[in-house]
Amino acid sequence: MKLSEFKFDLPQSLIALHPSDRGESRLMVVHRKTGEIEHKTFANLINYFDDGDVMAINDTKVFPARLFGQKEKTGAKIEVFLLRELNREMRLWDVLVDPARKIRVGNKLYFGDSDLVAEVIDNTTSRGRTIRFLYDGDNDAFMKLVDELGETPLPPEIISRRKVETSDRERFQTIFAEHVGAVAAPTAGMHFTKAIMKRLEIKGVNFAPVTLHVGLGTFRTVDVEDLTKHKTDSENYRITQSSADIVNAAIDNKKRICAVGTTSLKAVESSVSASGHLKAVEGWTDKFVFPPYDFKIANALLSNFQLPESILLMSACAFGGFDLVMKAYELAIKEKYKFFTYGDAMLII
């Protein structure tokens, strides 16, 4: 498929700048077999799942990855966006810098009045750099400092229209976030409340946590018309044996397995055995899910309404069928559903 096929006109007013209360967003339900589309609220999600069904949830935890520093000597203000840790012992990180033209190999960057200093050691892309943090404390102390200095990494589409607020630190996170490492939230999971999860558990639905640290592989823009030529940045992921066992029992019993978000979808589809079962794994994935795609694990998908030409939209179209999902998006715009990170949700079954 071509990139341009995923283009559509999205009114800016439909990009949510703030989230609804958890569990109170709208939910569009799309039935793949019949093409039926229903309009519900997120709390109605429980009506579509029964005993033995599984929800694969991404338990990655977002950290405040956007740092603001100054360049040595000139004092020029620099934004440093932490993408991923390359080497913990040497404190090497993959980052994006802005403005990039001012940042060269050998430059030192200072962060406020803290003890944190970084040295640029390599250029990776036009905006990408490898930096080494010069810091004496242990990793816990280092991450605590990043937590204090950093800003919640809301996407540009939001921060171009409003400032980051204190409440974003709690809201740009799922309630089941556990393993620190994401620089963007797995947004479909942000709708869940403890009460909704408890009601699903009472019905016999099992939760299978997977961890995929959301990074550039998820939110980088695609800039080639031929999607087969797009190279995806790899993201760190992990699936435990206990989660694999939960999913595999559902496969064997022909139950519903819902990937909560396209990042969970990517994780489970990245580790499939020859028999079509989920394998425990710890490693990196650069899987790019776009139509046509033969899914082996998930048979339901919960996803937010995504931006035009985004990797996330392509994954949803691969799962629900291009024509049906694009028709649903057309309807979502007409019905004024909210889009993107803080927007409404779609369940494809």
C-alpha positions as CSV (number, residue, x, y, z in Angstrom):
1,M,0.0,0.0,0.0
2,K,1.0,3.6,-0.5
3,L,1.4,6.3,2.2
4,S,-1.0,8.6,0.5
5,E,-3.8,6.1,0.9
6,F,-3.8,6.9,4.6
7,K,-4.3,10.6,4.1
8,F,-7.5,12.2,5.3
9,D,-8.7,15.6,6.4
10,L,-8.8,15.8,10.2
11,P,-10.1,19.1,11.7
12,Q,-7.7,20.4,14.3
13,S,-10.6,20.9,16.6
14,L,-10.9,17.1,16.9
15,I,-7.4,16.6,18.2
16,A,-8.0,16.3,22.0
17,L,-5.8,18.7,24.0
18,H,-6.9,17.3,27.3
19,P,-8.2,13.8,28.2
20,S,-11.7,12.8,29.4
21,D,-11.9,11.4,32.9
22,R,-10.6,7.8,32.8
23,G,-13.3,5.4,31.6
24,E,-15.6,8.1,30.4
25,S,-14.4,8.6,26.8
26,R,-16.4,7.5,23.8
27,L,-16.0,4.0,22.4
28,M,-16.7,3.1,18.8
29,V,-17.1,-0.6,18.3
30,V,-16.4,-2.0,14.8
31,H,-17.4,-5.5,13.8
32,R,-15.1,-6.9,11.1
33,K,-17.5,-9.7,10.0
34,T,-20.6,-7.7,9.5
35,G,-19.3,-4.2,9.1
36,E,-21.6,-3.0,11.8
37,I,-20.4,0.1,13.8
38,E,-21.8,0.9,17.3
39,H,-21.4,4.1,19.4
40,K,-20.8,3.4,23.1
41,T,-18.9,4.7,26.0
42,F,-15.7,3.1,27.3
43,A,-17.4,1.5,30.3
44,N,-19.4,-0.6,27.8
45,L,-16.2,-2.4,26.9
46,I,-16.9,-5.1,29.4
47,N,-20.0,-6.2,27.4
48,Y,-17.8,-7.5,24.6
49,F,-15.7,-9.9,26.7
50,D,-16.4,-13.1,28.6
51,D,-14.9,-15.8,30.7
52,G,-11.5,-16.9,29.4
53,D,-10.9,-13.9,27.1
54,V,-7.6,-12.1,27.4
55,M,-6.4,-8.5,27.2
56,A,-2.8,-8.0,26.4
57,I,-1.8,-4.7,28.1
58,N,1.4,-2.8,27.7
59,D,2.7,-2.1,31.2
60,T,5.6,0.2,30.1
61,K,5.9,3.4,32.1
62,V,6.5,6.8,30.6
63,F,9.3,8.9,32.1
64,P,9.7,12.7,31.7
65,A,12.0,12.4,28.6
66,R,12.0,16.1,27.5
67,L,15.0,17.9,29.1
68,F,15.9,21.6,28.7
69,G,19.6,22.5,28.9
70,Q,22.1,25.1,27.9
71,K,25.1,24.7,25.6
72,E,28.5,25.4,27.3
73,K,30.1,28.8,26.7
74,T,27.2,30.3,24.6
75,G,24.4,29.4,27.0
76,A,22.1,28.7,24.0
77,K,18.9,27.0,25.1
78,I,18.7,23.3,23.9
79,E,15.9,20.8,24.1
80,V,17.2,17.2,24.6
81,F,14.5,14.5,24.0
82,L,15.7,11.1,25.5
83,L,14.8,8.3,23.2
84,R,16.4,5.2,24.6
85,E,19.2,4.1,26.9
86,L,22.1,2.5,24.9
87,N,24.5,1.6,27.7
88,R,23.6,2.0,31.4
89,E,27.1,1.6,32.7
90,M,28.5,4.4,30.4
91,R,25.2,6.4,30.6
92,L,24.9,6.5,26.8
93,W,21.6,7.6,25.4
94,D,20.1,8.0,22.0
95,V,18.5,11.5,21.9
96,L,16.9,14.1,19.6
97,V,18.1,17.7,19.9
98,D,16.6,21.0,19.0
99,P,17.9,23.2,17.5
100,A,20.1,20.5,15.9
101,R,22.3,22.8,13.9
102,K,23.8,24.2,17.1
103,I,24.8,20.8,18.6
104,R,28.0,19.2,17.4
105,V,30.2,16.3,18.6
106,G,32.2,17.4,21.6
107,N,29.7,20.0,22.8
108,K,28.8,19.9,26.5
109,L,25.3,20.5,27.7
110,Y,24.3,21.7,31.2
111,F,20.9,21.1,32.8
112,G,19.7,23.9,35.1
113,D,21.5,24.2,38.5
114,S,21.8,20.4,38.8
115,D,25.0,18.3,38.7
116,L,23.9,16.8,35.3
117,V,26.1,17.4,32.4
118,A,26.0,15.7,29.0
119,E,28.6,15.4,26.3
120,V,27.7,14.8,22.6
121,I,29.7,11.9,21.2
122,D,28.1,11.1,17.9
123,N,25.7,12.3,15.2
124,T,23.1,9.6,14.3
125,T,20.6,11.5,12.1
126,S,19.9,15.1,11.3
127,R,18.4,15.7,14.7
128,G,19.7,12.5,16.4
129,R,22.7,12.4,18.7
130,T,24.4,10.0,21.0
131,I,25.2,11.6,24.3
132,R,27.0,10.5,27.4
133,F,25.7,11.8,30.7
134,L,28.5,12.7,33.2
135,Y,27.0,11.9,36.6
136,D,28.5,10.2,39.6
137,G,25.5,8.7,41.3
138,D,24.0,5.3,40.7
139,N,21.3,4.6,38.1
140,D,18.4,5.1,40.5
141,A,19.8,8.6,41.5
142,F,20.3,9.4,37.8
143,M,16.7,8.5,36.9
144,K,15.4,10.4,39.9
145,L,17.2,13.5,38.7
146,V,15.8,13.0,35.2
147,D,12.4,12.7,36.8
148,E,12.9,16.0,38.6
149,L,14.3,17.9,35.6
150,G,12.3,16.4,32.8
151,E,9.0,17.4,31.3
152,T,6.2,15.0,30.4
153,P,6.8,14.1,26.8
154,L,3.5,15.1,25.3
155,P,3.5,15.0,21.4
156,P,4.2,18.1,19.4
157,E,0.5,18.2,18.1
158,I,-0.5,19.0,21.7
159,I,2.4,21.1,23.1
160,S,2.2,23.3,20.0
161,R,-1.2,24.4,21.2
162,R,-0.8,24.4,25.0
163,K,1.8,24.1,27.8
164,V,2.5,20.9,29.7
165,E,0.5,20.8,32.9
166,T,1.2,19.1,36.3
167,S,-1.8,16.8,35.7
168,D,-0.2,15.5,32.5
169,R,2.3,13.5,34.5
170,E,-0.4,11.4,35.9
171,R,-2.7,11.3,32.9
172,F,-0.1,10.6,30.3
173,Q,0.3,7.1,31.8
174,T,-1.8,4.0,32.3
175,I,-2.9,2.9,35.8
176,F,-1.0,-0.3,35.3
177,A,2.3,1.2,34.2
178,E,5.2,-0.6,35.9
179,H,8.4,-0.8,33.9
180,V,10.1,2.6,33.1
181,G,11.3,3.1,29.6
182,A,8.6,4.7,27.3
183,V,8.9,8.2,25.8
184,A,5.2,8.1,24.7
185,A,2.2,6.5,26.4
186,P,0.5,3.4,25.1
187,T,-2.7,5.5,24.8
188,A,-5.4,2.9,24.4
189,G,-4.5,1.6,27.9
190,M,-5.0,5.1,29.4
191,H,-8.8,4.7,29.4
192,F,-8.9,1.9,31.9
193,T,-9.9,2.5,35.5
194,K,-9.4,0.1,38.4
195,A,-13.2,-0.4,38.5
196,I,-13.4,-1.4,34.8
197,M,-10.5,-3.8,35.2
198,K,-12.1,-5.3,38.3
199,R,-15.5,-5.8,36.4
200,L,-13.6,-7.5,33.6
201,E,-11.8,-9.8,36.1
202,I,-15.2,-10.7,37.7
203,K,-16.4,-11.8,34.3
204,G,-13.4,-14.1,34.0
205,V,-11.3,-11.9,31.6
206,N,-7.5,-12.4,32.2
207,F,-4.9,-9.6,31.8
208,A,-1.6,-10.6,30.1
209,P,1.0,-7.8,30.7
210,V,3.6,-7.3,28.0
211,T,6.2,-4.6,28.0
212,L,7.1,-2.6,24.9
213,H,9.0,0.7,25.6
214,V,7.3,3.1,23.2
215,G,9.8,5.1,21.2
216,L,10.6,6.4,17.7
217,G,9.5,3.1,16.1
218,T,5.9,4.0,17.0
219,F,5.7,7.7,16.4
220,R,8.3,8.6,13.7
221,T,6.6,9.9,10.6
222,V,6.7,7.8,7.5
223,D,8.3,9.7,4.6
224,V,8.3,7.1,1.8
225,E,5.3,6.6,-0.5
226,D,6.1,2.8,-0.8
227,L,5.5,1.4,2.7
228,T,7.6,-1.6,2.1
229,K,10.6,0.8,2.0
230,H,9.9,2.3,5.5
231,K,12.6,1.3,8.1
232,T,11.2,1.1,11.6
233,D,13.3,2.1,14.6
234,S,13.6,-0.9,17.0
235,E,12.0,-0.8,20.4
236,N,12.8,-2.8,23.5
237,Y,10.1,-5.4,24.5
238,R,9.5,-8.2,26.8
239,I,6.9,-11.0,27.2
240,T,7.1,-13.1,30.3
241,Q,6.4,-16.9,30.3
242,S,3.3,-16.3,32.5
243,S,1.8,-13.8,30.1
244,A,2.6,-16.2,27.2
245,D,0.8,-19.0,29.1
246,I,-2.3,-16.9,29.6
247,V,-2.5,-15.9,25.9
248,N,-1.8,-19.5,24.7
249,A,-4.5,-20.9,26.9
250,A,-6.9,-18.5,25.2
251,I,-5.6,-19.5,21.7
252,D,-6.2,-23.2,22.5
253,N,-9.7,-22.5,23.8
254,K,-10.5,-20.2,20.9
255,K,-11.2,-17.2,23.1
256,R,-11.0,-13.5,22.3
257,I,-7.5,-12.1,22.6
258,C,-7.6,-8.3,22.6
259,A,-4.4,-6.3,22.1
260,V,-4.8,-3.1,24.1
261,G,-3.2,-0.6,21.8
262,T,-1.1,-1.0,18.7
263,T,2.1,-1.3,20.8
264,S,0.7,-4.4,22.5
265,L,-0.3,-5.7,19.1
266,K,3.3,-5.2,17.8
267,A,4.7,-6.9,20.9
268,V,2.6,-10.1,20.6
269,E,2.9,-10.3,16.8
270,S,6.7,-10.0,17.2
271,S,7.1,-13.3,19.1
272,V,5.1,-16.1,17.4
273,S,6.1,-19.7,17.4
274,A,5.8,-22.0,14.4
275,S,2.6,-23.5,15.9
276,G,1.0,-20.0,16.1
277,H,1.5,-19.5,19.9
278,L,3.1,-16.7,21.8
279,K,6.7,-17.1,22.9
280,A,8.3,-15.5,26.0
281,V,11.0,-13.1,24.8
282,E,13.2,-10.2,25.8
283,G,14.8,-8.2,23.1
284,W,14.1,-5.7,20.3
285,T,11.5,-5.5,17.6
286,D,11.3,-3.4,14.5
287,K,8.1,-5.0,13.2
288,F,6.1,-2.6,11.0
289,V,2.4,-3.7,10.9
290,F,0.6,-2.4,7.8
291,P,-1.9,-3.9,5.3
292,P,-2.1,-6.6,4.3
293,Y,-0.9,-8.5,7.4
294,D,-1.7,-12.0,8.7
295,F,-2.3,-11.7,12.4
296,K,-1.4,-14.8,14.4
297,I,-2.2,-13.9,18.1
298,A,-4.7,-11.0,18.5
299,N,-8.3,-11.3,17.3
300,A,-9.5,-8.0,18.8
301,L,-7.8,-4.6,19.0
302,L,-8.5,-1.5,21.2
303,S,-6.9,1.6,19.8
304,N,-7.3,5.4,19.9
305,F,-8.3,7.3,16.8
306,Q,-5.0,8.0,15.1
307,L,-3.6,10.8,13.0
308,P,-3.5,10.7,9.2
309,E,-0.5,8.8,7.6
310,S,0.7,7.5,11.0
311,I,2.1,4.1,11.7
312,L,-0.6,3.6,14.3
313,L,-3.4,4.2,11.7
314,M,-1.7,1.7,9.4
315,S,-1.6,-0.9,12.1
316,A,-5.3,-0.4,12.9
317,C,-6.2,-0.7,9.1
318,A,-4.1,-3.9,8.8
319,F,-6.2,-5.3,11.7
320,G,-9.7,-4.1,10.9
321,G,-9.4,-4.0,7.1
322,F,-8.5,-0.8,5.2
323,D,-11.9,0.0,3.8
324,L,-13.8,-0.7,7.0
325,V,-11.4,1.3,9.3
326,M,-11.3,4.3,6.9
327,K,-15.1,4.2,6.8
328,A,-15.2,4.2,10.6
329,Y,-12.8,7.1,10.7
330,E,-14.9,9.1,8.3
331,L,-17.9,8.4,10.6
332,A,-15.8,9.4,13.7
333,I,-15.1,12.8,12.1
334,K,-18.7,13.3,11.3
335,E,-19.8,12.3,14.8
336,K,-17.0,14.5,16.3
337,Y,-15.1,11.8,18.1
338,K,-11.8,13.1,19.7
339,F,-8.6,11.9,18.1
340,F,-5.0,11.1,19.1
341,T,-3.2,10.7,22.4
342,Y,-6.0,12.1,24.7
343,G,-8.8,11.2,22.4
344,D,-11.6,8.5,22.2
345,A,-11.2,4.8,21.6
346,M,-12.1,2.2,18.9
347,L,-12.7,-1.5,19.6
348,I,-12.3,-3.7,16.5
349,I,-13.7,-7.2,17.0
